[in-house]
Every structure is written in structure tokens, then in C-alpha cells.
């Protein structure tokens, strides 16, 4: 368990939907969403960012989110970490969201409810017992 896992208020949920994330002010692609919580996100990108830098993030939302009309989630965030990923020329960009508004929370919850990867537990059965 990393020091980041110990400080996290809720477990990360892996998002199983292709979701580009941009620097909203520069309209520059930062990377693609990997994990999401109400407090922050993990984005996999090709460039480093300076820790503690403040950004406005723009998530391109999937078109099939029920009850969500917005095409983007725009939210203020702080770069909490930037470390090399296992993939070559890739970085894990950790963002901490700032001052979530009720509409932003509704969108994040919709993404989590619809797209987070759910681990299924399988019980092993002895094939000879069938």
C-alpha cells in the first residue's frame, strides 16, 4: 500500500470507458482517465505536470450517461502527484478536485455508477464434484 492509498478518503474506482481529459484553459490534452473518486482522478498522460499546480480540468463525457445532458465535466483541481507509469513515455497524473459543486458531484457519481470496473468474485468449484 502506498502513502497515497493511506491518505485517500475513499477507494479509487477504475473507469472502463475511454475518457479524454484536457487542460480546459489551454484546450490541451493531458491524457485519459483511469481512476475516479469524488475527491480526485488519476489520468495517464504522456507529459509531466508540476505537483501543486492548479488547473481547470475538462473531461469529455461519454454520450450514453443517463440523465446527464452536459458534454463535459469542468472542475478545478490540484496536481497531487506525477510519477512514471509502467508504460514507456507515460505518467500517472494524480489530481485532487477543489470545491465540487452539486452538478459536478452528480456527473462524477453518474460516471462511477455507469462505468467503474466491478470485480466479480468467483468461487472455485471442484470439477470432479459436478
N, CA and C of each residue as an Amber inpcrd file, in Angstrom:
protein
   390
   0.8430000  -1.1800000   0.0000000   0.0000000   0.0000000   0.0000000
   0.8850000   1.2380000   0.0000000   0.6140000   2.1840000  -0.8840000
   1.4410000   3.3840000  -0.9720000   0.9670000   4.4340000   0.0280000
   1.7820000   5.4610000   0.2190000   1.3950000   6.5550000   1.1020000
   0.1530000   7.2620000   0.5710000  -0.0600000   7.2590000  -0.7500000
  -1.2310000   7.8940000  -1.3340000  -2.4880000   7.1060000  -0.9960000
  -2.4010000   5.7660000  -1.0010000  -3.5380000   4.9270000  -0.6410000
  -3.9590000   5.1810000   0.8020000  -2.9760000   5.3780000   1.6790000
  -3.2740000   5.6020000   3.0830000  -3.9670000   6.9420000   3.3120000
  -3.6900000   7.9420000   2.4960000  -4.2830000   9.2700000   2.6560000
  -5.6170000   9.4120000   1.9230000  -5.9340000   8.4960000   1.0340000
  -7.1420000   8.5890000   0.2230000  -8.3750000   8.4080000   1.0950000
  -9.3870000   9.2710000   0.9310000 -10.6000000   9.2290000   1.7410000
 -11.5550000   8.1360000   1.2920000 -11.4820000   7.7460000   0.0460000
 -12.3180000   6.6690000  -0.4650000 -11.5350000   5.9100000  -1.5200000
 -11.8560000   4.6310000  -1.7210000 -11.0820000   3.8510000  -2.6970000
 -11.3000000   4.3450000  -4.1190000 -10.2290000   4.2730000  -4.9050000
 -10.3370000   4.6450000  -6.3150000 -11.1670000   3.6110000  -7.0420000
 -11.8690000   4.0590000  -8.0680000 -12.6410000   3.1530000  -8.9060000
 -12.1400000   3.2890000 -10.3340000 -11.6990000   2.1710000 -10.8930000
 -11.1910000   2.1670000 -12.2550000 -12.3460000   2.3920000 -13.2200000
 -12.1690000   3.3290000 -14.1310000 -13.2110000   3.6610000 -15.0990000
 -12.9420000   2.9090000 -16.3900000 -13.9430000   2.1890000 -16.8550000
 -13.8090000   1.3640000 -18.0540000 -14.4950000   2.0410000 -19.2440000
 -14.1400000   3.2490000 -19.5100000 -14.6780000   3.9950000 -20.6480000
 -13.6010000   4.9630000 -21.1010000 -13.3810000   5.0300000 -22.3850000
 -12.3900000   5.9220000 -22.9650000 -12.8060000   7.3640000 -22.6770000
 -12.0630000   8.0590000 -21.8130000 -12.4340000   9.4060000 -21.3930000
 -11.2310000  10.3320000 -21.4620000 -11.1450000  11.1750000 -22.4990000
 -10.0400000  12.1350000 -22.5760000 -10.2000000  13.2500000 -21.5380000
  -9.0560000  13.7100000 -21.0250000  -9.0300000  14.7820000 -20.0330000
  -8.1200000  15.8880000 -20.5630000  -8.6230000  17.1250000 -20.5050000
  -7.9150000  18.2820000 -21.0600000  -7.6130000  19.3130000 -19.9870000
  -6.6020000  20.1300000 -20.2320000  -6.4030000  21.3760000 -19.5020000
  -7.4030000  22.3360000 -20.1430000  -8.4480000  22.7140000 -19.4210000
  -9.5370000  23.4980000 -20.0020000  -9.0770000  24.8740000 -20.4780000
  -8.1280000  25.4780000 -19.7820000  -7.6730000  26.8200000 -20.1550000
  -6.8630000  26.8170000 -21.4480000  -6.0470000  25.7800000 -21.6350000
  -5.1850000  25.7100000 -22.8190000  -5.7730000  24.8330000 -23.9240000
  -6.9120000  24.1540000 -23.6330000  -7.5120000  23.1990000 -24.5760000
  -6.4680000  22.1790000 -25.0470000  -5.6600000  21.7030000 -24.0860000
  -4.5770000  20.7670000 -24.3770000  -4.8930000  19.4230000 -23.7220000
  -4.7590000  18.3400000 -24.4950000  -4.9970000  17.0080000 -23.9720000
  -3.9310000  16.6720000 -22.9230000  -4.3860000  16.2790000 -21.7250000
  -3.4650000  15.8630000 -20.6620000  -3.2840000  14.3570000 -20.6560000
  -4.3400000  13.6380000 -21.0240000  -4.2780000  12.1820000 -21.0230000
  -5.6750000  11.5900000 -20.9610000  -5.7450000  10.3680000 -20.3980000
  -7.0080000   9.6270000 -20.3720000  -7.2920000   9.1450000 -18.9630000
  -8.5460000   9.2710000 -18.5670000  -8.9770000   8.9130000 -17.2260000
  -8.7750000   7.4300000 -16.9550000  -8.1900000   7.1330000 -15.8070000
  -8.0120000   5.7380000 -15.3960000  -8.8270000   5.4310000 -14.1440000
  -8.6740000   6.2570000 -13.1060000  -9.3960000   6.0590000 -11.8470000
 -10.1050000   7.3470000 -11.4700000 -11.1990000   7.1900000 -10.7090000
 -12.0010000   8.3520000 -10.3410000 -12.6260000   8.1510000  -8.9700000
 -12.6800000   9.2250000  -8.1850000 -13.4420000   9.2840000  -6.9420000
 -14.0970000  10.6590000  -6.9140000 -14.9010000  10.9130000  -5.8940000
 -15.4890000  12.2430000  -5.7490000 -14.4310000  13.2800000  -5.3900000
 -13.2940000  12.8190000  -4.8490000 -12.2330000  13.7490000  -4.4420000
 -11.1470000  13.9670000  -5.4850000 -11.0650000  13.0930000  -6.4970000
  -9.9810000  13.2680000  -7.4500000  -9.9760000  12.2390000  -8.5630000
  -8.9050000  12.2880000  -9.3580000  -8.8010000  11.4110000 -10.5240000
  -7.3500000  11.0610000 -10.7900000  -7.1720000   9.9200000 -11.4340000
  -5.8620000   9.5190000 -11.9350000  -5.9630000   9.4940000 -13.4490000
  -5.0820000  10.2370000 -14.0880000  -5.0450000  10.3540000 -15.5410000
  -3.7080000   9.8090000 -16.0170000  -3.7150000   9.0410000 -17.1030000
  -2.4810000   8.5540000 -17.7060000  -2.1830000   9.4480000 -18.9030000
  -1.0310000  10.1130000 -18.8570000  -0.6600000  11.0470000 -19.9150000
   0.7700000  10.8550000 -20.3720000   1.1510000  11.6210000 -21.3970000
   2.4940000  11.4980000 -21.9640000   3.4410000  12.5960000 -21.5110000
   2.9470000  13.5780000 -20.7630000   3.7900000  14.6840000 -20.3090000
   3.6840000  14.8370000 -18.8060000   4.7460000  15.3530000 -18.2200000
   4.7500000  15.5800000 -16.7820000   4.0430000  16.8990000 -16.4610000
   3.5720000  16.9890000 -15.2220000   2.9960000  18.2260000 -14.7030000
   3.6530000  18.5090000 -13.3560000   3.7400000  19.7620000 -13.0040000
   4.3560000  20.1550000 -11.7410000   3.3650000  19.9370000 -10.6010000
   3.8100000  19.2190000  -9.5630000   2.9770000  18.9720000  -8.3900000
   2.6050000  20.3030000  -7.7430000   1.4010000  20.4020000  -7.2510000
   0.7870000  21.5760000  -6.6210000   0.3220000  22.6190000  -7.6230000
   0.5190000  22.3810000  -8.9140000  -0.0050000  23.2630000  -9.9370000
  -1.5400000  23.1910000  -9.9090000  -2.2070000  24.3340000 -10.0610000
  -3.6670000  24.3910000 -10.0900000  -4.1300000  24.4340000 -11.5490000
  -5.0940000  23.5910000 -11.8810000  -5.6170000  23.5180000 -13.2480000
  -7.1280000  23.4610000 -13.2280000  -7.7090000  23.8000000 -14.3570000
  -9.1190000  23.5230000 -14.5790000  -9.1550000  22.3770000 -15.5670000
  -9.7000000  21.2400000 -15.1190000  -9.7660000  20.0470000 -15.9550000
 -11.0790000  20.0090000 -16.7210000 -11.0050000  19.4420000 -17.9100000
 -12.1940000  19.2750000 -18.7480000 -12.2310000  17.8170000 -19.1940000
 -13.2130000  17.0640000 -18.6790000 -13.4030000  15.6680000 -19.0320000
 -14.4450000  15.5980000 -20.1400000 -14.1170000  14.9370000 -21.2410000
 -15.1080000  14.7230000 -22.3010000 -15.9720000  13.5560000 -21.8590000
 -17.2610000  13.8110000 -21.6670000 -18.1510000  12.8010000 -21.1150000
 -18.6470000  11.8340000 -22.1850000 -18.8230000  10.5770000 -21.7980000
 -19.4320000   9.6130000 -22.7230000 -20.8510000  10.0620000 -23.0730000
 -21.2890000   9.7450000 -24.2520000 -22.6030000  10.1890000 -24.7160000
 -23.7490000   9.3900000 -24.1130000 -23.4730000   8.2350000 -23.5520000
 -24.5510000   7.3890000 -23.0570000 -24.7350000   7.4280000 -21.5410000
 -24.4490000   8.5730000 -20.9170000 -24.7150000   8.7340000 -19.4910000
 -26.1720000   9.1390000 -19.3180000 -26.9440000   8.2840000 -18.6710000
 -28.3560000   8.6100000 -18.4910000 -28.5140000   9.7960000 -17.5480000
 -29.4710000  10.6390000 -17.8290000 -29.8170000  11.8150000 -17.0110000
 -28.7560000  12.9140000 -17.0010000 -27.7070000  12.8080000 -17.7970000
 -26.6780000  13.8520000 -17.8510000 -26.6940000  14.4620000 -19.2470000
 -27.0050000  15.7370000 -19.3160000 -27.0880000  16.4340000 -20.5990000
 -25.7330000  17.0100000 -21.0020000 -24.9280000  17.3650000 -20.0090000
 -23.6360000  18.0120000 -20.2740000 -22.7350000  17.1200000 -21.1300000
 -21.9320000  17.7560000 -21.9610000 -20.9740000  17.0330000 -22.7990000
 -19.5940000  16.9790000 -22.1460000 -19.3750000  17.8530000 -21.1300000
 -18.0780000  17.9210000 -20.4510000 -18.2850000  18.1190000 -18.9550000
 -17.3350000  17.6410000 -18.1880000 -17.2320000  17.9510000 -16.7710000
 -16.0450000  18.8920000 -16.6500000 -16.2880000  20.0780000 -16.1380000
 -15.2180000  21.0520000 -15.9380000 -15.0900000  21.2610000 -14.4370000
 -13.8590000  21.0280000 -13.9370000 -13.6600000  21.0510000 -12.4900000
 -12.2400000  21.5340000 -12.1500000 -12.1410000  22.3310000 -11.0910000
 -10.8340000  22.8160000 -10.6310000 -10.1240000  21.7040000  -9.8830000
  -8.8070000  21.6230000 -10.0850000  -8.0330000  20.5630000  -9.4450000
  -6.6090000  21.0090000  -9.1840000  -5.9910000  20.3110000  -8.2420000
  -4.5770000  20.5000000  -7.9220000  -3.8440000  19.2390000  -8.3520000
  -2.6770000  19.4010000  -8.9580000  -1.8490000  18.2440000  -9.2990000
  -1.2730000  17.7160000  -7.9860000  -1.7010000  16.5280000  -7.5840000
  -1.2580000  15.9460000  -6.3170000  -0.0090000  15.0970000  -6.4870000
   0.1480000  14.5100000  -7.6770000   1.3550000  13.7270000  -7.9470000
   1.5430000  13.5460000  -9.4360000   2.7920000  13.2530000  -9.7860000
   3.1600000  12.9700000 -11.1710000   4.3290000  11.9960000 -11.1080000
   4.0540000  10.7370000 -11.4880000   5.0850000   9.7030000 -11.4520000
   5.0680000   8.9170000 -12.7520000   6.2050000   8.3070000 -13.0560000
   6.2710000   7.4920000 -14.2710000   5.3400000   6.3020000 -14.1570000
   4.6980000   5.9830000 -15.2700000   3.8380000   4.8150000 -15.3630000
   4.6920000   3.6370000 -15.8120000   4.1210000   2.4340000 -15.7510000
   4.8310000   1.2450000 -16.2160000   5.0150000   1.2770000 -17.7350000
   4.0910000   1.9170000 -18.4420000   4.1810000   2.0220000 -19.8970000
   5.2580000   3.0340000 -20.2670000   5.9740000   2.7880000 -21.3530000
   7.0170000   3.7330000 -21.7630000   6.4270000   5.1040000 -22.1150000
   7.1370000   6.1410000 -21.7390000   6.7520000   7.5220000 -22.0460000
   5.3690000   7.8860000 -21.5310000   4.9580000   7.3100000 -20.4050000
   3.6520000   7.6150000 -19.8120000   3.8350000   7.9940000 -18.3470000
   2.9090000   8.8260000 -17.8650000   2.9530000   9.3000000 -16.4890000
   1.5880000   9.1660000 -15.8400000   1.6040000   8.8580000 -14.5490000
   0.3930000   8.8450000 -13.7460000   0.2440000  10.2360000 -13.1520000
  -0.8290000  10.9020000 -13.5280000  -1.0980000  12.2560000 -13.0620000
  -2.2550000  12.1950000 -12.0720000  -1.9500000  12.4390000 -10.8050000
  -2.9840000  12.4110000  -9.7740000  -3.5140000  13.8040000  -9.5270000
  -4.8280000  13.9510000  -9.5700000  -5.4730000  15.2510000  -9.3630000
  -6.3970000  15.2030000  -8.1590000  -6.3610000  16.2640000  -7.3670000
  -7.2780000  16.4400000  -6.2530000  -8.2660000  17.5300000  -6.6440000
  -9.5600000  17.2100000  -6.6330000 -10.5810000  18.1800000  -7.0100000
 -10.7460000  19.2260000  -5.9230000 -11.1000000  20.4310000  -6.3430000
 -11.3060000  21.5510000  -5.4250000 -12.7420000  22.0480000  -5.5290000
 -13.3910000  22.2260000  -4.3940000 -14.7050000  22.8780000  -4.3240000
 -15.7270000  22.3180000  -5.3110000 -16.0240000  21.0370000  -5.1810000
 -17.0170000  20.4180000  -6.0640000 -18.3950000  21.0490000  -5.8820000
 -19.0210000  21.3760000  -6.9820000 -20.3900000  21.8870000  -6.9960000
 -21.3440000  20.7070000  -7.0780000 -22.6020000  20.8590000  -6.6500000
 -23.5620000  19.7500000  -6.7120000 -23.7020000  19.1350000  -8.1110000
 -23.6810000  19.9300000  -9.1490000 -23.8150000  19.3920000 -10.5050000
 -22.5790000  18.5660000 -10.8890000 -21.3950000  19.0040000 -10.4530000
 -20.1770000  18.2330000 -10.7180000 -20.2170000  16.8950000  -9.9860000
 -20.6760000  16.9040000  -8.7560000 -20.8010000  15.6700000  -7.9840000
 -21.7780000  14.7170000  -8.6660000 -22.8800000  15.2370000  -9.1650000
 -23.8760000  14.4150000  -9.8650000 -23.2590000  13.7400000 -11.0940000
 -22.4520000  14.4850000 -11.8370000 -21.8090000  13.9270000 -13.0380000
 -20.7920000  12.8570000 -12.6550000 -19.9680000  13.1190000 -11.6420000
 -18.9720000  12.1360000 -11.2020000 -19.6680000  10.8630000 -10.7310000
 -20.7210000  11.0090000  -9.9550000 -21.4650000   9.8330000  -9.4870000
 -22.0550000   9.0480000 -10.6540000 -22.5490000   9.7550000 -11.6740000
 -23.1050000   9.0750000 -12.8560000 -22.0240000   8.2770000 -13.5810000
 -20.8360000   8.8570000 -13.7120000 -19.7220000   8.1480000 -14.3550000
 -19.3660000   6.9000000 -13.5460000 -19.2510000   7.0520000 -12.2420000
 -18.8890000   5.9260000 -11.3900000 -19.9420000   4.8200000 -11.4280000
 -21.1980000   5.2010000 -11.3760000 -22.2660000   4.2100000 -11.3930000
 -22.3400000   3.4590000 -12.7090000 -22.0340000   4.1280000 -13.7950000
 -22.1880000   3.5130000 -15.1180000 -20.9310000   2.7850000 -15.5890000
 -19.7500000   3.3350000 -15.2940000 -18.5380000   2.8460000 -15.9470000
 -17.4540000   2.2780000 -15.0600000 -17.5930000   2.3090000 -13.7630000
 -16.4470000   1.7910000 -12.9980000 -16.3970000   0.2720000 -13.1020000
 -15.1790000  -0.2200000 -13.1450000 -14.9220000  -1.6530000 -13.2810000
 -15.2550000  -2.3360000 -11.9670000 -16.1460000  -3.2990000 -12.0370000
 -16.5450000  -4.0380000 -10.8460000 -15.8870000  -5.4130000 -10.8820000
 -15.1330000  -5.7090000  -9.8440000 -14.5170000  -7.0310000  -9.7420000
 -15.5940000  -8.0140000  -9.3140000 -15.6880000  -9.1110000 -10.0110000
 -16.6370000 -10.1530000  -9.6400000 -15.8910000 -11.2520000  -8.9070000
 -16.4850000 -11.7470000  -7.8680000 -15.8830000 -12.8400000  -7.1120000
 -16.4170000 -14.1500000  -7.6580000 -15.5200000 -15.0150000  -7.9790000
 -15.8900000 -16.3400000  -8.4510000 -15.4650000 -17.3520000  -7.3980000
 -16.3420000 -18.2630000  -7.1200000 -15.9850000 -19.3290000  -6.2030000
 -15.4930000 -20.5030000  -7.0190000 -14.3790000 -21.0330000  -6.6010000
 -13.8160000 -22.1700000  -7.2900000 -14.6530000 -23.4000000  -6.9590000
 -14.9720000 -24.1560000  -7.9790000 -15.6960000 -25.4010000  -7.7630000
 -14.8380000 -26.5430000  -8.2970000 -14.7700000 -27.5820000  -7.5210000
 -14.0280000 -28.7590000  -7.9230000 -14.7570000 -29.4110000  -9.0840000
 -14.1170000 -29.4870000 -10.2960000 -14.7930000 -30.0820000 -11.4450000
 -15.2090000 -31.5240000 -11.2110000 -14.5220000 -32.2220000 -10.3180000
 -14.8690000 -33.6070000 -10.0300000 -16.1180000 -33.7380000  -9.1760000
 -16.5250000 -32.6200000  -8.5610000 -17.6940000 -32.6560000  -7.6790000
 -18.9930000 -32.4660000  -8.4590000 -18.9190000 -32.1080000  -9.7160000
 -20.1270000 -31.8320000 -10.5130000 -20.6990000 -33.1020000 -11.0690000
